[in-house]
Every structure is written in C-alpha cells, then in structure tokens.
C-alpha cells in the first residue's frame, strides 16, 4: 500500500477529477489485487462517481480480502439498504453481519446495522403481497 498513491487518488477525488481518481485506484488495485486498502479507496471513488453496482462489487472484494474490516462491511450494508434492498441482498448482508459479529462481538456499529436489517426484514414480512 502506497500512501503517495492513495493521496494522489484522494487529491483527484477532491478536485472532482473522478476519471483520474478511478484510473489511479484501478491501476494499483490491479497491480496489487490482494491489498484490501486499494479496493476500499476504489470503492470510495466509485461511490463518488455514482457507479452503484460497482461499489457493491468493490466492497464485497474488500470483505473477501479482509472479513474483519468493519468500515467496508458497514458501507456495504448501508449501500445495499439504500440502493439495492432486495430480499436476497438484505439476507446476504445479514449473514455477513452475523459472521462478522461472531468474530467481533464487541462491535456496536455492526450490531446496530444488524438491528436495522432485522427491522427491515420484519417490516417486509408484515406486508401483504
């Protein structure tokens, strides 16, 4: 992980040069595909560019690389709930939250998101088709 590259991508994002920021993160994610930090930054750039489906994929990759990286999990849950709240997606992120909490039971933030997911699922079950 190169702090200089990360900062370059950040500067492009801050300047609104999203194409350049995405180029930086895509290049370095391809160069070191096992570094979850580049993928996390790439997800942020994708979000700023409004590429919602790609954000979900990038965050999923971050979680695959580092299942205990809470910021990516919380972002994924928030993103799914905001943009893709299908039953299948919500059920999948609920499973990820449960696995995360098994390994990190002290995480109040993950527990809070689990409660939100459970409330959403309960309200969806209470609706009549």
C-alpha positions in Angstrom: 0.0 0.0 0.0 1.5 3.3 -1.1 0.4 6.3 0.9 1.6 8.5 -2.0 -0.7 6.7 -4.5 -3.6 6.9 -2.0 -3.0 10.6 -1.6 -2.9 11.1 -5.4 -6.2 9.4 -5.8 -7.6 11.4 -2.9 -6.5 14.7 -4.5 -8.1 13.7 -7.8 -11.3 12.9 -6.0 -11.2 16.1 -4.0 -10.7 18.1 -7.2 -13.6 16.4 -8.9 -11.4 14.5 -11.4 -13.2 11.2 -10.8 -11.9 9.6 -14.0 -8.3 10.3 -12.9 -9.0 9.0 -9.4 -10.6 5.9 -10.7 -7.6 5.3 -13.1 -5.2 5.6 -10.1 -7.1 3.1 -7.9 -7.9 0.7 -10.8 -4.2 0.6 -11.7 -3.0 -0.1 -8.2 -5.8 -2.5 -7.4 -4.7 -4.4 -10.5 -1.0 -4.1 -9.5 -1.6 -5.5 -6.0 -5.1 -7.2 -6.1 -4.7 -8.6 -2.6 -4.4 -5.2 -0.9 -7.8 -4.5 0.5 -6.9 -0.8 1.2 -6.7 0.0 -2.5 -10.0 -1.8 -3.1 -11.6 0.3 -0.3 -10.3 3.5 -1.8 -11.5 2.3 -5.2 -15.0 1.7 -3.7 -15.0 5.3 -2.4 -14.1 6.7 -5.8 -16.7 4.5 -7.5 -19.3 5.9 -5.0 -18.3 9.4 -5.7 -18.7 8.7 -9.4 -22.2 7.2 -8.8 -21.3 3.7 -10.0 -23.5 2.0 -7.5 -23.3 -1.6 -8.7 -19.5 -1.4 -9.0 -19.4 0.0 -5.4 -21.1 -3.2 -4.1 -18.7 -5.4 -6.0 -15.6 -3.5 -4.8 -16.8 -3.5 -1.2 -17.5 -7.2 -1.5 -14.0 -7.7 -2.7 -12.6 -5.8 0.3 -14.6 -8.0 2.6 -13.4 -11.1 0.8 -9.8 -10.0 1.3 -10.3 -8.8 4.9 -13.5 -10.1 6.5 -12.8 -8.2 9.7 -12.5 -4.7 8.1 -15.6 -3.1 9.7 -15.7 0.1 7.6 -16.2 -1.9 4.4 -18.9 -4.1 5.9 -20.8 -1.1 7.3 -20.5 0.7 4.0 -21.7 -2.4 2.1 -24.7 -2.8 4.5 -25.6 0.9 4.1 -25.2 0.8 0.4 -27.4 -2.3 0.0 -30.1 -0.8 2.2 -30.0 2.5 0.3 -29.7 1.3 -3.3 -30.4 -2.5 -3.6 -32.7 -3.6 -0.8 -33.9 -6.8 -2.4 -34.7 -9.7 -0.1 -31.8 -11.7 -1.4 -29.3 -8.8 -0.9 -30.6 -7.9 2.6 -30.4 -11.6 3.6 -26.9 -11.8 2.3 -25.6 -8.8 4.2 -27.4 -10.1 7.3 -25.3 -13.2 7.0 -22.2 -11.2 6.6 -23.1 -9.1 9.7 -23.7 -12.3 11.7 -20.3 -13.8 10.7 -18.6 -10.5 11.5 -20.2 -10.4 14.9 -19.2 -13.9 15.7 -15.6 -12.8 15.2 -16.0 -9.3 16.6 -18.8 -9.4 19.3 -17.8 -6.0 20.7 -18.8 -4.1 17.5 -21.6 -1.9 18.5 -21.8 -0.5 15.0 -22.3 -3.9 13.3 -24.8 -4.8 16.0 -26.7 -1.6 15.2 -26.7 -2.4 11.5 -27.9 -5.9 12.2 -30.9 -4.4 14.2 -31.7 -2.2 11.2 -31.6 -5.1 8.8 -33.8 -7.2 11.1 -36.3 -4.4 11.4 -36.4 -4.0 7.6 -36.8 -7.7 7.1 -39.6 -7.9 9.8 -41.5 -5.0 8.2 -41.1 -6.5 4.7 -42.6 -9.8 6.0 -45.5 -8.0 7.6 -46.5 -6.5 4.2 -49.1 -8.4 2.2 -48.2 -9.1 -1.5 
